[in-house]
Amino acid sequence: MTPVSPSDERRVLGGVPTELLIGGKWRPAASGRTLAVEDPATGQTLVEVADGGADDALAALDAAHTAQPAWAATPPRERGEILRRAFEALTASADDLALLMTLEMGKPVSESKAEISYGAEFFRWFSEETVRIAGGYNVAPAGGSRIIVTRQAVGPALLITPWNFPMAMGTRKIGPAIAAGCTMVLKPSELTPLSSLALAQVLIDAGLPPGVLNVVNTTDAGGTTGPVIADPRLRKLSFTGSTAVGKSLIRAASDQVLRVSMELGGNAPFLVFADADLDAALDGAMLAKMRNGGQACTSANRFYVQRDIAEEFASRLAERMGALKVGRGTDEGVLVGPLINDRQRAKVVHLVDDAVAKGARALCGGAALEGPGHFYQPTVLLSVPAEADLLKEEIFGPVAPVVAFDHEDDAVRAANATEYGLVAYVYTRDLDRALRSAEGIKAGMVGLNQGVVSNPAAPFGGVKSSGFGREGGREGIDEYLDVKYVAIKT
């Protein structure tokens, strides 16, 4: 990695917009308030950005509503070309955008650059899907009429994104909305607004018309988005975040009967059978657990390993995780950055301490690191009891609890013993077992002998309390389209 200098940081921070984007213009919050964006590795303020409120959000909805008819009527090829140009711009600016993300979110620059590449692919994918929005035409079975089916833009959409993947969570919502012909109000996390603001500027430069994308940063999420959700001009709500907040938003969206997509919490099981390729399973475990320092809804949260190999697996996993260098994401050789804030670190501390108090044994790590910054040691726990809180809650940190199991049915039963169902991972050489497990585990996604499932060309989403709706794949654009049936008398 090329060393990052303070001048590089100043240059990148100085190039990002810091105001609200409403109707194609950058402007301060109506109240004049600003919010401080903190570097989680140092605790220092990076920059101040506009802190919007309800008036700003409604102005953004006004702009989206005004722009909607013309945008929906824009030829699909033109919409696709805007996305294609934005894809190329993101790719060309990957180094600076990666540094910006690392500064505000903390992950190593190499991971940030991988996210820029991944996020850009949603723009490329949906640039191609734009011209494939299809309908149908057929004779009614009884004759006497024709059936025409079309798909049209839902209308103005509110997009709410989280802090952990601030670029990719934006592109995988914005991409299909643009492709479908929907205008948008984007509310990024107040912890990581800079990547979203930079992304908005990329789209403006790519030719996105004024009012199609509007961005409102805020520290008052409920007070700012609530009036927008209650406004009948809004027709779509897409949210990625916690299940608790998602449930609240679903209730609020019911008054206007909004089209709703929810990508919520996870509690991913990682199953390793005795016949698995252990080296491959360990490689997959590192990817599934340590991507983003464990701060991912797809992160492996519970490791169920067949008893014959549980000790060896845990020992070798601890060796790998214990060797990871922890530090500021811009420093050379760092593979694990800080947690996003002290509240998240305190949660991880509680979950690990609770498990150890109930009988778990730490093979590596097990404690927070001294500040500045919100760091926690990569940790592997063995002999984790069933009553430990971290088997029931999403950890969102670099902690791998390992539990031994005896039989296949026990593993699948344990994997399903949660309200969540986002993703699961299964390692085995037995094809029949792999298929049985994939079908038996209640999750929206399953990784068979691989530790990463996310792919712009595949539908991403969960079941149960992990939400509904899909992002990416051919299914992703459907979330922004209404089906219309036209009956023609003949």
Rosetta blueprint (number, residue, H / E / L):
1 M L
2 T L
3 P L
4 V L
5 S L
6 P H
7 S H
8 D H
9 E H
10 R H
11 R H
12 V H
13 L H
14 G H
15 G L
16 V L
17 P L
18 T L
19 E L
20 L E
21 L E
22 I E
23 G L
24 G L
25 K E
26 W E
27 R E
28 P L
29 A L
30 A L
31 S L
32 G L
33 R L
34 T E
35 L E
36 A E
37 V E
38 E E
39 D L
40 P L
41 A L
42 T L
43 G L
44 Q L
45 T E
46 L E
47 V E
48 E E
49 V E
50 A E
51 D L
52 G L
53 G L
54 A H
55 D H
56 D H
57 A H
58 L H
59 A H
60 A H
61 L H
62 D H
63 A H
64 A H
65 H H
66 T H
67 A H
68 Q H
69 P H
70 A H
71 W H
72 A H
73 A H
74 T L
75 P L
76 P H
77 R H
78 E H
79 R H
80 G H
81 E H
82 I H
83 L H
84 R H
85 R H
86 A H
87 F H
88 E H
89 A H
90 L H
91 T H
92 A H
93 S L
94 A H
95 D H
96 D H
97 L H
98 A H
99 L H
100 L H
101 M H
102 T H
103 L H
104 E H
105 M H
106 G L
107 K L
108 P L
109 V H
110 S H
111 E H
112 S H
113 K H
114 A H
115 E H
116 I H
117 S H
118 Y H
119 G H
120 A H
121 E H
122 F H
123 F H
124 R H
125 W H
126 F H
127 S H
128 E H
129 E H
130 T H
131 V H
132 R H
133 I L
134 A L
135 G L
136 G E
137 Y E
138 N E
139 V E
140 A L
141 P L
142 A L
143 G L
144 G L
145 S E
146 R E
147 I E
148 I E
149 V E
150 T E
151 R E
152 Q E
153 A E
154 V L
155 G L
156 P L
157 A E
158 L E
159 L E
160 I E
161 T L
162 P L
163 W L
164 N L
165 F L
166 P L
167 M L
168 A H
169 M H
170 G H
171 T H
172 R H
173 K H
174 I H
175 G H
176 P H
177 A H
178 I H
179 A H
180 A H
181 G L
182 C L
183 T L
184 M E
185 V E
186 L E
187 K E
188 P L
189 S L
190 E L
191 L L
192 T L
193 P L
194 L H
195 S H
196 S H
197 L H
198 A H
199 L H
200 A H
201 Q H
202 V H
203 L H
204 I H
205 D H
206 A L
207 G L
208 L L
209 P L
210 P L
211 G L
212 V L
213 L E
214 N E
215 V E
216 V L
217 N L
218 T L
219 T L
220 D L
221 A H
222 G H
223 G H
224 T H
225 T H
226 G H
227 P H
228 V H
229 I H
230 A L
231 D L
232 P L
233 R L
234 L L
235 R L
236 K E
237 L E
238 S E
239 F E
240 T E
241 G L
242 S L
243 T H
244 A H
245 V H
246 G H
247 K H
248 S H
249 L H
250 I H
251 R H
252 A H
253 A H
254 S H
255 D L
256 Q L
257 V L
258 L L
259 R E
260 V E
261 S E
262 M E
263 E E
264 L L
265 G L
266 G L
267 N L
268 A E
269 P E
270 F E
271 L E
272 V E
273 F L
274 A L
275 D L
276 A L
277 D L
278 L H
279 D H
280 A H
281 A H
282 L H
283 D H
284 G H
285 A H
286 M H
287 L H
288 A H
289 K H
290 M H
291 R H
292 N H
293 G H
294 G H
295 Q L
296 A L
297 C L
298 T L
299 S L
300 A E
301 N E
302 R E
303 F E
304 Y E
305 V E
306 Q E
307 R H
308 D H
309 I H
310 A H
311 E H
312 E H
313 F H
314 A H
315 S H
316 R H
317 L H
318 A H
319 E H
320 R H
321 M H
322 G H
323 A L
324 L L
325 K L
326 V E
327 G L
328 R L
329 G L
330 T L
331 D L
332 E L
333 G L
334 V L
335 L L
336 V E
337 G L
338 P L
339 L L
340 I L
341 N L
342 D H
343 R H
344 Q H
345 R H
346 A H
347 K H
348 V H
349 V H
350 H H
351 L H
352 V H
353 D H
354 D H
355 A H
356 V H
357 A H
358 K L
359 G L
360 A L
361 R E
362 A E
363 L E
364 C E
365 G L
366 G L
367 A L
368 A E
369 L L
370 E L
371 G L
372 P L
373 G L
374 H L
375 F L
376 Y E
377 Q L
378 P L
379 T E
380 V E
381 L E
382 L E
383 S L
384 V L
385 P L
386 A L
387 E L
388 A L
389 D H
390 L H
391 L H
392 K L
393 E L
394 E L
395 I L
396 F L
397 G L
398 P L
399 V E
400 A E
401 P E
402 V E
403 V E
404 A E
405 F E
406 D L
407 H L
408 E H
409 D H
410 D H
411 A H
412 V H
413 R H
414 A H
415 A H
416 N L
417 A L
418 T L
419 E L
420 Y E
421 G E
422 L L
423 V E
424 A E
425 Y E
426 V E
427 Y E
428 T L
429 R L
430 D L
431 L H
432 D H
433 R H
434 A H
435 L H
436 R H
437 S H
438 A H
439 E H
440 G H
441 I L
442 K L
443 A L
444 G L
445 M E
446 V E
447 G E
448 L E
449 N L
450 Q L
451 G L
452 V L
453 V L
454 S L
455 N L
456 P L
457 A L
458 A L
459 P L
460 F E
461 G L
462 G L
463 V E
464 K E
465 S L
466 S L
467 G E
468 F E
469 G L
470 R L
471 E E
472 G L
473 G L
474 R L
475 E H
476 G H
477 I H
478 D H
479 E L
480 Y L
481 L E
482 D E
483 V E
484 K E
485 Y E
486 V E
487 A E
488 I E
489 K E
490 T L
